[in-house]
Amino acid sequence: MTVLEKLLVPEVSRRIVDQGYDELTGPVYRPDDLIGLTPVERVRALGLDGADGPFGEAPDHVDVVRFGTNPLMDLRVPTNAPGHADVPWPTYPTGFLRNAAPVWVLTMTRVPVGARYIRIGLDGREREFSRYQGAARGWQGAKGYFPPLHVVGPRAKHAGLDLSCSYTADQQSVELVWVGDERVPEGFTQVRPMVHARVVPVAECEVFDIALVGRWRDHRVRVLQQAGDEVLVVVTPDSAADAEELGAAEVEPGIYQAVIPASELTDTEGVRSDPMPTQPRATHG
């Protein structure tokens, strides 16, 4: 297991605290490669500095999520990033941050068990605010809770069930999640209102994830949810003008979401990923 870290923009920090937001994606790096850097230096390393950036000119702290990888995480070296494209977020076409630290791009998944939400101050001191306890329990102490999306993060088939799950800390088992109070399967225990969980060994189930993708307005999109005739999708614009034309909302740098009519979504398919034996999948040369 490799330990990685993601810098959180203030809006994502707020969503974790207020809503229990547990999607994890975007540029990640090894914590040791940024150790000793001030908040300003960390923000600069990610290319998010400046008066117009999400942190302003001189942040007095930064928040990060520090986490261990699991066998389903898809980590890629961003050497094919559109470094000269007119996109309104930083890219890393060389595969390195601005301070020459290696960077990977993590395909959207769920925060893994044991991930730590940490604040780093001007003096470099770290303060842990919360730990992620899994899809059934969410962030410890958060004001809100997100029931797991079935198309983001690990899933497991066990005894005829196909449910969202989280790897346990040792990755030898998974915790299955049942949302709702009706027809709760045998062996599940209530862990919060309308949420039940059961831990089973990995050897006794089939663990995988599926990304539901499709096409909308000539863009490849990832489907997160559907409610009636509307679908919530993740879309990557080609430029700042493209983002404006799509009317997509930026949830964090480079990550845009849009609510679209289901009738406009075409060519949908499920892309399955199975566990890999080692992490990260991609390495720097």
C-alpha positions in Angstrom: 0.0 0.0 0.0 1.3 3.4 -1.0 0.5 6.5 1.0 -0.6 9.5 -1.1 -2.0 13.0 -0.4 -4.4 15.4 -2.1 -4.5 19.1 -1.5 -8.1 20.3 -0.9 -9.3 23.6 -2.2 -11.4 25.4 0.4 -14.7 24.5 -1.2 -14.0 20.8 -1.0 -12.9 21.2 2.6 -16.2 22.8 3.4 -18.1 20.1 1.6 -16.3 17.4 3.7 -17.2 19.2 6.9 -20.7 20.2 6.1 -21.9 17.4 3.8 -19.5 14.4 4.4 -18.3 14.6 0.8 -16.4 11.5 0.0 -15.4 11.5 -3.7 -11.7 11.5 -4.3 -10.1 12.5 -7.6 -7.5 14.7 -9.3 -3.8 15.3 -8.8 -2.2 13.4 -5.9 1.4 13.2 -4.6 3.5 11.5 -2.0 3.4 13.4 1.3 7.1 13.2 1.9 7.7 15.1 -1.4 6.1 18.2 0.0 7.2 17.9 3.7 8.4 21.1 5.2 6.7 23.3 2.6 4.6 26.3 3.8 0.9 26.6 2.8 1.9 29.1 0.1 4.6 26.8 -1.2 2.2 23.9 -1.3 -0.4 25.9 -3.2 2.3 27.1 -5.6 3.5 23.5 -6.2 0.1 22.6 -7.4 -0.2 25.7 -9.6 -3.1 27.0 -7.6 -1.5 30.2 -6.4 -2.2 33.8 -7.2 -4.9 36.3 -6.3 -7.4 34.7 -8.6 -6.7 31.2 -7.3 -8.9 29.4 -4.8 -6.5 30.1 -1.9 -5.8 33.8 -2.5 -2.4 35.3 -2.2 -1.2 34.2 1.2 -3.2 31.3 2.8 -2.4 30.8 6.5 -3.2 27.0 6.3 -4.1 24.3 3.8 -6.1 21.1 4.2 -5.2 17.8 2.7 -6.5 14.2 2.6 -3.8 11.7 3.3 -4.7 8.1 2.4 -3.5 4.7 1.6 -4.1 3.2 -1.9 -6.3 0.2 -2.4 -6.2 -2.4 -5.3 -9.0 -0.7 -7.2 -7.5 2.8 -7.4 -6.6 4.0 -11.0 -3.5 6.2 -10.8 -2.0 7.6 -14.0 1.0 9.7 -14.8 -0.4 12.8 -16.5 2.1 13.0 -19.3 -0.7 13.3 -21.9 -2.3 16.3 -20.1 -3.1 19.2 -22.4 -0.4 21.4 -21.0 -0.9 24.2 -23.6 -4.7 24.0 -23.9 -6.9 26.9 -22.9 -8.2 25.2 -19.7 -8.8 27.2 -16.5 -7.0 24.8 -14.2 -3.4 23.7 -13.8 -2.2 20.6 -15.7 1.0 18.6 -15.3 2.2 17.5 -18.7 5.6 16.6 -17.5 4.3 14.3 -14.8 5.7 16.5 -12.1 4.4 19.3 -9.9 5.8 22.8 -10.1 8.4 21.9 -7.4 9.5 18.8 -9.5 7.7 16.3 -7.2 6.1 13.4 -9.0 2.3 13.7 -9.4 -0.4 11.2 -10.4 -4.0 11.8 -11.5 -6.4 9.7 -9.5 -9.6 8.5 -11.4 -12.7 9.3 -9.3 -13.3 6.9 -6.5 -14.5 6.9 -2.9 -12.3 8.0 -0.1 -10.7 4.8 1.4 -11.0 3.7 5.0 -8.5 5.3 7.4 -8.0 8.4 5.2 -7.1 11.4 7.3 -8.4 15.0 6.9 -5.5 17.2 8.1 -4.9 20.9 8.4 -1.3 22.2 7.9 -0.5 25.6 9.4 2.1 28.3 8.7 4.6 26.6 11.1 4.2 23.3 9.4 2.3 21.7 12.2 -0.4 19.2 11.3 -3.8 18.9 13.0 -6.0 16.0 12.2 -9.7 16.9 12.1 -11.2 13.6 11.0 -10.8 10.1 9.6 -12.9 8.4 7.0 -14.6 5.3 8.5 -15.9 3.8 5.3 -18.9 4.1 3.0 -21.3 3.0 5.8 -20.2 5.6 8.4 -18.5 8.4 6.4 -16.3 11.1 7.9 -16.0 11.0 11.7 -17.6 14.1 13.2 -18.8 15.5 9.9 -22.1 17.4 10.0 -23.5 15.4 7.0 -23.3 12.0 5.4 -23.3 10.9 1.8 -24.8 7.5 1.1 -22.5 5.7 -1.3 -23.0 6.2 -5.0 -23.2 2.8 -6.7 -21.2 4.0 -9.6 -18.3 5.5 -7.7 -15.8 3.4 -5.7 -15.6 -0.3 -4.8 -18.6 -2.7 -5.1 -18.8 -6.3 -4.1 -21.0 -9.3 -5.1 -21.7 -11.6 -2.2 -24.5 -14.1 -1.6 -26.6 -12.8 -4.5 -26.1 -9.1 -3.5 -24.3 -6.4 -5.4 -23.5 -3.6 -3.0 -21.3 -0.6 -2.5 -18.4 -1.4 -0.1 -15.2 -0.3 1.4 -12.0 -2.2 1.9 -11.1 -2.6 5.6 -7.8 -1.2 6.8 -5.9 -4.4 6.2 -7.6 -4.9 2.8 -8.4 -8.5 3.6 -12.1 -7.8 3.9 -14.7 -5.4 2.7 -17.6 -3.8 4.5 -20.8 -4.1 2.5 -23.4 -1.3 2.8 -27.2 -1.7 2.7 -29.1 1.6 2.5 -32.7 1.5 3.7 -34.6 -0.2 6.5 -36.7 -2.6 4.4 -35.6 -6.2 3.6 -32.3 -5.8 5.3 -30.3 -9.0 4.5 -29.2 -11.4 7.3 -25.9 -10.5 9.0 -26.1 -6.8 8.5 -26.0 -4.4 11.5 -27.4 -0.9 11.7 -24.5 1.6 11.9 -26.5 4.9 11.4 -30.1 5.7 10.5 -31.2 3.7 7.5 -27.7 2.4 6.9 -26.6 -1.2 7.6 -23.2 -2.9 7.2 -21.6 -6.3 7.2 -17.9 -7.2 6.9 -17.0 -10.2 4.7 -13.6 -11.5 3.7 -12.4 -10.5 0.2 -11.9 -14.2 -0.6 -15.6 -14.8 -0.2 -16.8 -12.1 -2.6 -16.1 -10.5 -6.0 -14.8 -7.0 -5.6 -14.7 -4.5 -8.5 -16.0 -1.1 -9.6 -17.9 0.1 -12.6 -17.8 3.6 -14.1 -20.9 4.4 -16.0 -19.8 6.6 -19.0 -21.6 8.1 -22.0 -21.6 11.0 -24.4 -23.2 14.4 -24.1 -22.7 17.3 -26.6 -19.7 15.6 -28.1 -18.1 15.2 -24.6 -17.4 11.9 -22.9 -19.0 12.1 -19.5 -19.2 10.0 -16.3 -22.6 9.4 -14.8 -23.0 9.9 -11.1 -26.7 9.8 -10.4 -30.0 9.8 -12.2 -33.2 11.3 -10.7 -36.2 11.0 -13.0 -35.5 12.7 -16.3 -32.3 14.4 -15.1 -28.7 13.0 -14.8 -25.8 14.3 -12.9 -22.6 13.9 -14.9 -18.9 14.7 -14.6 -17.6 16.5 -17.7 -14.1 17.8 -18.7 -14.4 20.9 -20.9 -11.8 21.6 -23.6 -11.3 25.2 -22.7 -12.6 28.0 -20.5 -15.1 29.0 -23.2 -16.3 25.4 -23.5 -16.9 25.2 -19.7 -19.0 28.4 -19.9 -21.0 27.2 -23.0 -21.7 23.8 -21.3 -23.0 25.6 -18.1 -21.1 23.1 -16.0 -20.3 23.9 -12.4 -16.6 23.6 -11.2 -16.6 21.5 -8.0 -12.8 21.7 -7.8 -10.0 22.6 -10.2 -10.5 20.5 -13.4 -13.6 18.7 -12.1 -16.9 19.9 -13.5 -20.4 18.6 -13.0 -23.6 19.3 -14.9 -27.2 18.3 -14.5 -28.5 17.3 -18.0 -31.6 15.8 -19.5 -31.5 12.1 -19.6 -32.6 12.3 -23.3 -29.4 14.0 -24.2 -27.2 11.3 -22.8 -26.1 8.7 -25.5 -23.7 5.8 -25.9 -23.8 4.8 -22.2 -21.7 1.8 -21.1 -20.3 0.4 -17.9 -16.5 0.3 -17.7 -15.5 -2.3 -15.2 -12.2 -2.3 -13.2 -10.9 -5.2 -11.2 -8.3 -5.2 -8.4 -4.7 -4.7 -9.2 -2.0 -6.4 -7.2 0.2 -3.3 -6.6 -0.1 0.4 -6.4 0.4 2.9 -8.0 -0.3 1.4 -11.4 1.8 3.9 -13.2 5.3 4.9 -12.2 7.6 7.7 -13.2 10.7 6.9 -15.2 
